[in-house]
Structures are given as structure tokens and as C-alpha cells.
Amino acid sequence: MTARAFAEGLGAEVRSRRLELSLNQSDLADLAGVSERFVRFVEQGKPTVQLEPLVAVLRTLGLELTVRTASSESERQ
């Protein structure tokens, strides 16, 4: 999986959860202590967002990132 594909998938998850919680981008930004522009970048799948504010956004939404060893099947792709 490319960084761009990962970022786009993550952005879609963030957007979906934000809408599920009936938050607009400005509300989420305020709650997470980040800029609205940063929230927009995350949701757009920008692959160069900073980790610390990203984690703040995820925590605010009740989401978390998990790192695991890649399976042999996904390593071949």
C-alpha cells in the first residue's frame, strides 16, 4: 500500500466518523486543538500530515491507529 492510498483511506475513515458524530470540520478542529485546515488535509488524504496533531484528531473521534506486521500476502502486493 502506498502512502497516498493509506492517507486517503485514513481520511475517509476520519470523515465518516466525524459525520457519524454530527461534527463539522470546525467543531472537530476546536475539540482536537488543531486548525480546521489540518482537519481538511487529513480528510483529503494528504500523506504528509504531522503525527501528533493526527493522533489528537483520532483520539477526539474515538479512533486509534494500530501497527502490525504485514502478512506475507499483503507484502507481495
Backbone as ProteinMPNN parsed JSONL, in Angstrom:
{"seq_chain_A": "MTARAFAEGLGAEVRSRRLELSLNQSDLADLAGVSERFVRFVEQGKPTVQLEPLVAVLRTLGLELTVRTASSESERQ", "coords_chain_A": {"N_chain_A": [[0.854, -1.181, 0.0], [0.564, 2.162, -0.844], [1.795, 5.323, 0.452], [0.067, 7.379, -0.202], [-2.347, 6.002, -0.742], [-2.828, 4.904, 1.777], [-3.138, 7.263, 3.306], [-5.391, 8.361, 2.064], [-7.354, 6.421, 2.635], [-7.363, 6.579, 5.421], [-8.209, 9.216, 5.708], [-10.812, 9.021, 4.702], [-11.965, 7.395, 6.655], [-11.772, 9.074, 8.905], [-13.399, 11.22, 8.096], [-15.868, 9.896, 7.82], [-16.349, 9.03, 10.469], [-16.429, 11.512, 11.761], [-18.731, 12.645, 10.627], [-20.585, 10.763, 11.485], [-20.623, 11.377, 14.166], [-21.863, 13.772, 14.061], [-20.382, 16.154, 13.703], [-18.957, 19.167, 12.469], [-16.179, 20.207, 10.388], [-14.934, 22.378, 11.62], [-15.823, 22.207, 14.292], [-14.646, 19.753, 15.047], [-11.942, 20.417, 14.764], [-11.675, 22.398, 16.766], [-12.241, 20.865, 19.091], [-10.158, 19.004, 19.011], [-7.947, 20.589, 19.146], [-6.581, 21.537, 16.924], [-6.002, 23.061, 13.687], [-8.667, 24.017, 11.463], [-7.937, 23.751, 8.85], [-6.005, 21.755, 9.036], [-7.618, 19.521, 9.681], [-9.074, 19.387, 7.321], [-6.985, 18.725, 5.526], [-6.311, 16.161, 6.496], [-8.693, 14.748, 5.959], [-8.721, 14.964, 3.209], [-6.775, 13.27, 2.515], [-4.057, 13.912, 2.533], [-0.761, 12.953, 2.419], [1.319, 13.872, 4.037], [0.748, 14.804, 6.585], [1.276, 15.832, 10.001], [2.16, 13.683, 12.71], [1.55, 13.996, 15.53], [-0.634, 16.0, 15.764], [-2.434, 14.563, 14.189], [-2.93, 12.258, 15.716], [-4.242, 13.509, 17.846], [-6.612, 14.308, 16.587], [-7.652, 11.785, 15.889], [-7.992, 10.628, 18.454], [-9.93, 12.355, 19.511], [-12.073, 11.636, 17.974], [-12.474, 9.11, 18.856], [-10.972, 7.132, 17.69], [-8.194, 5.017, 16.757], [-4.805, 4.353, 15.726], [-3.312, 1.367, 14.59], [-0.434, -0.588, 14.54], [0.931, -3.268, 12.82], [2.588, -6.343, 12.0], [3.097, -6.945, 8.611], [1.216, -9.2, 6.63], [2.235, -12.075, 4.727], [0.893, -12.185, 2.292], [-0.022, -9.526, 1.85], [2.422, -8.31, 1.673], [3.34, -9.045, -0.825], [1.894, -7.522, -2.563]], "CA_chain_A": [[0.0, 0.0, 0.0], [1.343, 3.399, -0.927], [1.488, 6.338, 1.463], [-1.107, 8.114, -0.677], [-3.518, 5.139, -0.535], [-3.042, 4.84, 3.214], [-3.646, 8.562, 3.744], [-6.757, 8.517, 1.548], [-8.212, 5.539, 3.424], [-7.461, 7.168, 6.754], [-9.042, 10.407, 5.563], [-12.203, 8.585, 4.541], [-12.415, 6.926, 7.969], [-11.931, 10.254, 9.758], [-14.594, 11.935, 7.629], [-17.033, 9.079, 8.148], [-16.57, 9.077, 11.923], [-16.826, 12.882, 12.108], [-20.136, 12.796, 10.244], [-21.344, 9.892, 12.389], [-20.734, 12.108, 15.434], [-22.527, 15.048, 13.742], [-19.454, 17.266, 13.89], [-18.401, 19.749, 11.25], [-14.714, 20.265, 10.471], [-14.556, 23.399, 12.591], [-16.042, 21.64, 15.632], [-13.606, 18.752, 15.297], [-10.679, 21.132, 14.948], [-11.696, 23.012, 18.098], [-12.173, 19.814, 20.106], [-8.857, 18.333, 18.946], [-6.87, 21.564, 19.328], [-5.844, 21.697, 15.672], [-6.676, 24.0, 12.789], [-9.647, 23.456, 10.531], [-7.155, 23.409, 7.656], [-5.392, 20.448, 9.283], [-8.686, 18.526, 9.551], [-9.345, 19.292, 5.886], [-5.875, 17.98, 4.926], [-6.45, 14.75, 6.871], [-9.826, 14.183, 5.229], [-8.379, 14.941, 1.78], [-5.775, 12.231, 2.304], [-2.709, 14.446, 2.341], [0.108, 11.974, 3.069], [2.411, 14.478, 4.804], [0.292, 15.429, 7.836], [2.098, 15.526, 11.162], [1.617, 12.609, 13.517], [0.981, 14.429, 16.813], [-1.992, 16.513, 15.605], [-3.276, 13.494, 13.658], [-3.337, 11.449, 16.867], [-5.233, 14.299, 18.584], [-7.871, 14.208, 15.835], [-8.151, 10.421, 16.041], [-8.473, 10.455, 19.839], [-11.165, 13.119, 19.642], [-13.125, 10.873, 17.298], [-12.548, 7.769, 19.428], [-10.284, 6.231, 16.775], [-6.774, 4.833, 17.034], [-4.006, 3.665, 14.715], [-2.668, 0.149, 15.049], [0.656, -1.036, 13.683], [1.128, -4.707, 12.94], [3.448, -6.931, 10.992], [2.371, -7.226, 7.374], [1.114, -10.614, 6.273], [3.013, -12.37, 3.519], [0.077, -11.86, 1.123], [-0.013, -8.083, 1.606], [3.788, -7.922, 1.31], [3.534, -9.292, -2.249], [1.125, -6.562, -3.358]], "C_chain_A": [[0.896, 1.238, 0.0], [0.941, 4.351, 0.195], [0.23, 7.104, 1.077], [-2.375, 7.3, -0.423], [-3.851, 5.032, 0.952], [-3.689, 6.124, 3.719], [-5.086, 8.784, 3.276], [-7.745, 7.647, 2.317], [-8.427, 6.075, 4.822], [-8.365, 8.395, 6.72], [-10.515, 10.068, 5.448], [-12.775, 8.107, 5.875], [-12.671, 8.099, 8.916], [-13.201, 11.005, 9.374], [-15.869, 11.192, 8.021], [-17.363, 9.157, 9.639], [-17.022, 10.471, 12.35], [-18.305, 13.095, 11.796], [-21.049, 11.957, 11.125], [-21.602, 10.585, 13.729], [-21.399, 13.475, 15.264], [-21.654, 16.257, 14.058], [-19.112, 17.852, 12.532], [-16.885, 19.849, 11.436], [-14.236, 21.27, 11.506], [-14.718, 22.892, 14.022], [-14.953, 20.64, 15.98], [-12.272, 19.425, 15.557], [-10.608, 21.749, 16.342], [-11.524, 21.974, 19.199], [-10.797, 19.146, 20.166], [-7.685, 19.286, 19.164], [-5.98, 21.701, 18.104], [-6.584, 22.707, 14.806], [-7.696, 23.27, 11.919], [-8.943, 23.022, 9.244], [-6.51, 22.034, 7.828], [-6.431, 19.336, 9.125], [-8.999, 18.313, 8.076], [-8.255, 18.476, 5.184], [-5.97, 16.489, 5.245], [-7.541, 14.105, 6.034], [-9.569, 14.105, 3.723], [-7.321, 13.883, 1.459], [-4.385, 12.743, 2.016], [-1.725, 13.546, 3.107], [1.204, 12.557, 3.953], [1.948, 15.151, 6.094], [1.163, 14.975, 8.997], [1.387, 14.544, 12.083], [0.932, 13.098, 14.796], [-0.423, 15.03, 16.669], [-2.948, 15.471, 15.014], [-3.793, 12.616, 14.793], [-4.382, 12.196, 17.694], [-6.595, 14.23, 17.904], [-8.474, 12.821, 16.032], [-8.71, 10.18, 17.438], [-9.8, 11.165, 20.047], [-12.342, 12.362, 19.045], [-13.305, 9.467, 17.875], [-11.93, 6.718, 18.518], [-8.837, 6.08, 17.218], [-6.108, 4.14, 15.856], [-3.393, 2.43, 15.353], [-1.599, -0.236, 14.047], [0.841, -2.52, 13.925], [2.066, -5.171, 11.838], [2.599, -7.283, 9.779], [2.335, -8.729, 7.131], [1.877, -10.849, 4.986], [2.218, -12.038, 2.249], [0.121, -10.372, 0.811], [1.381, -7.588, 1.257], [4.028, -8.089, -0.176], [2.845, -8.248, -3.104], [1.835, -5.255, -3.52]], "O_chain_A": [[1.86, 1.327, 0.76], [-0.117, 4.202, 0.806], [-0.583, 7.44, 1.938], [-3.371, 7.841, 0.057], [-5.02, 5.066, 1.336], [-4.666, 6.084, 4.466], [-5.903, 9.334, 4.014], [-8.854, 8.088, 2.618], [-9.538, 6.034, 5.349], [-9.193, 8.585, 7.611], [-11.365, 10.744, 6.027], [-13.933, 8.381, 6.191], [-13.667, 8.114, 9.64], [-13.988, 11.383, 10.243], [-16.829, 11.798, 8.497], [-18.521, 9.329, 10.017], [-17.898, 10.603, 13.204], [-19.042, 13.658, 12.606], [-22.151, 12.382, 11.472], [-22.653, 10.406, 14.344], [-21.486, 14.247, 16.219], [-22.125, 17.254, 14.607], [-18.99, 17.119, 11.55], [-16.374, 19.6, 12.528], [-13.241, 21.035, 12.191], [-13.851, 23.12, 14.866], [-14.401, 20.674, 17.079], [-11.549, 19.04, 16.476], [-9.588, 21.631, 17.022], [-10.749, 22.179, 20.133], [-10.33, 18.769, 21.241], [-6.551, 18.841, 19.346], [-4.78, 21.95, 18.22], [-7.675, 23.154, 15.162], [-7.591, 22.067, 11.681], [-9.326, 22.027, 8.629], [-6.47, 21.241, 6.887], [-6.149, 18.315, 8.497], [-9.17, 17.177, 7.634], [-8.561, 17.63, 4.343], [-5.738, 15.65, 4.375], [-7.338, 13.033, 5.463], [-10.147, 13.26, 3.041], [-7.009, 13.632, 0.295], [-3.61, 12.08, 1.327], [-1.851, 13.397, 4.323], [1.955, 11.798, 4.566], [2.669, 15.981, 6.646], [1.718, 13.876, 8.982], [0.164, 14.573, 12.217], [-0.171, 12.647, 15.106], [-1.33, 14.61, 17.387], [-4.143, 15.495, 15.308], [-4.974, 12.27, 14.821], [-5.319, 11.575, 18.197], [-7.619, 14.106, 18.575], [-9.667, 12.693, 16.309], [-9.781, 9.593, 17.588], [-10.698, 10.627, 20.694], [-13.463, 12.437, 19.546], [-14.182, 8.721, 17.439], [-12.312, 5.549, 18.565], [-8.315, 6.911, 17.961], [-6.758, 3.431, 15.087], [-3.002, 2.452, 16.52], [-1.836, -0.211, 12.839], [0.901, -2.979, 15.066], [2.3, -4.457, 10.863], [1.515, -7.852, 9.91], [3.307, -9.436, 7.395], [2.136, -9.908, 4.236], [2.806, -11.651, 1.239], [0.281, -9.984, -0.346], [1.518, -6.55, 0.609], [4.835, -7.358, -0.751], [3.188, -8.103, -4.277], [1.314, -4.346, -4.165]]}, "name": "protein", "num_of_chains": 1, "seq": "MTARAFAEGLGAEVRSRRLELSLNQSDLADLAGVSERFVRFVEQGKPTVQLEPLVAVLRTLGLELTVRTASSESERQ"}
